[in-house]
């Protein structure tokens, strides 16, 4: 394990964890990679405020600590993706999202950056709770950002192969700009349910201002599908 430039030097699991992920931007890079592999340029574009030097340094440290790997696709494109160790931080992010949702104001400040996929984890949590034990794959679209996930009885797993961007050719599958149906994954496999909402509704779900079933009933969340998972979400 490679320590950050500064260590707390405490023989404590929390301190040891912060030695590895406590540097500014590290957990937000994990947030970006939780949905699937990303190119360096994609990461930089979706982390407004980070410099290229800092991003490169963080990724290098995260590789050294076994959190991410860099690999070459069949086309001449390099991507970063989480290792199993890195994916173990997703529940940590879910806890932070739950704790920090109360810090979200009613509206984003004019200077705040905003991306729909930044609500992927709290929306996934709401879907799992509303599924009430039903399982299956879902494609979620928040504004122009879309991604795929699998809902299990006790967990949600983001599907790297069906991420919100087709990194192989740079197309935005959320908008169907590659000619595919947005109800399908990037490999053309049908998902069990398609869920659409906007960032305002995603924010309300994250803050606990509205339950998913109420948002569906109000028409703020659109659910499409004939599977048991879709029926469970809409009943």
N, C-alpha and C positions, 0 to 999 in steps of 0.2 A: 504493500500500500504506500502510495506516495502522499506525504502530508502536504498541506498547503504551505505557503511561504511562512505563515505563522501558525504555531500550534498552541492550544491552551495548556498543553502539558498536564492535563488532568487524567488520572486513570479512571475514566468514567465513560460509559458507552455514548452518552449524549455528547460529551466533549469530543470524543473520537469521531463521531458522526459529523460534527460541525467542523472538525479539522479537514474533512473531505468535501463536504457540501456547503459549508458556511460562507464561502466566498460569494461576493455579489455576482449575480447573474446565473450561478450554477444551477439552482433549482428551477429557474425559468427556462434554461436550456432543456432540462429534463421535461418540463411542461410541454415544450415544443416537440420533443422526440417521443413523448408518450403516445402520440397518435400514429407514429410510423417513421420510417427513414426520411431524412431531410438533407437536401443539398446545403452546402455552406451558404450559398447566396440566399436560399429560402430562410435559413435560420437568421441571417443578418436582417433580412427584410421584415421578419415577424418579431424581431426584438428591438423595436425602436429605442434609440438612445445608447445602444452598445457600440463601441468602436470595433473596427475589424481586428485590431491588435488584441483587445481584451477577449473577444470571441475566440480567436485563434488560441490564446493562452488557456482559456477555460477548457476548450475542447481537448487540448493537449494534456492538461491535468486530469480531465475526466477519463481519457484513454488510459493514462498511466495508472489510475485508480480502478480500472476495470468497469467503469460505468457505461462507456460507449465504445463502439468500434467503428472504424472507417473501412468501407468496402467499396469495391468497384462493381457496377452493374454490368450487364451484358453489353450495353451501349457504353461509350466512353464518358460515363458520369460517375462521380464519387459521391457517396452519401454517408451520413453518420446515423447510427441507430443505437438504441439502448441494448445493453447486454441484459442477461437475466438479473444480474446484480443491480443494474440501473433501473430495470422495471420494478424492482422491489421498492423503489421510492415513490411509485404511483400512489399507494395507499397513504403515504406521508403527505403527498400533495392534496389528496382528498381530505385529510384531516385539516390541513391548513386552509383549504378552500371553505370548509364548513365553519372553521373558527373565524376566518377573515370576512365571511359574507356580511356580517353585521357592520363592517367598516365601509361597505359600499354605500355611497350616498344615493339619493333618488335618481340623480342624473350624473353622468360623467362630466367632469370638469372640461371646459373647452380645450385645455392643454393635454388632456388624457388621451393616450393612444387606445385603440379598441379593436379587437379581432374577435370574430364570432367563436373561433375554436378555443379561445381562452376559457370558455364556459363548458368545455367538453366534459370535464370531470364532474362538476356539480350536476350537469344535465344527465350524465350517465348514472349518477347516484339516484336521482329522482326517478329515472326509468326503471332501475332495478327494484326500487321500493314499490313502485306502482305495478310492476309485473306480477307481484304477489306469488312468486314461485315459478311463473312461466319462464321458459328459456327459449333462446333463439338468437338470430343475428338481426341487427338493426342498422339502418343507415340513417344518420342524423344530419340535418342541415340547419345551421343557424346563419341566417342571412345568406351570404355567398359562400360560406365555408361548410364543407361536408366531410364526414368520416364514417367509418364502419366500426361496429363493436359487437361483441358477443355477450349476451346476458345469461349468466348462469344463476343457479339458485342462491348462491352466497357471494357472487363476485361479478365484476364486469371486466372484460378483457378487450382492449382495443386491438383491432386486427391490422397488423402492420402491412399485410399484402394489399389491403383495401383502404389505405390511408386517404386523406382528403386531397392529396395531390398525387398524380401519377408521375413519380419522379423519373421514370424512364423517358418520358417525352415532354414533361413540363406542362401537360394539360391539366385543367382544373375540372376534375370529374364531378365536383359539386354542382357546377353549372352545365354539365353535359357537353362541354366544348369539344370533347374528343369524339362526340357522336354517340356516346352510350346513354342509356336510360339511367337517370339518377337513382332509380330504384334498384339498380344493379351495382355490384362491386366492380372494380376496375378489371377483374378477370371475367366479367359477364355473368357471374353466379348470382342468382336472385337472393335477396335477403328476405327475412321474414316480415319485416315491417319498415316502412319509411316514415320518419318523423321530421316535421318541418316547424321551425319557430324563428322568431327574431331575437335580437340581443336584449331587447327590453324585457321580453318574457323570460329569457334565460336568466337575466339578472333577478327578476322576481322569484323564480324558482330557487336560485342560489341563496337568496336572502330569506326564503321561507315566507314570502309575502303571499304566495299562492301555491296551492297543491297542484300537481300535474293533472289530476282528474278534473279539477275545476278549470284549469287552463284549457284542457281539451274541450270541455263542455262549453266554454265561452268562445271557442273558435280561435283561441290564441296559439294553440298547438294543433297541428294537422297530422293525423295518423292515417296511413294508408297501408292496407294489407288484409289478407284473409286468414292469417295464421292464428294459432292459439295465443301467441304472444301479442299480436295486434288486438285480439278480442279481449285479452286481459287488460290491456292498457285503456281500452275504450269502454269497458263495462261500467 
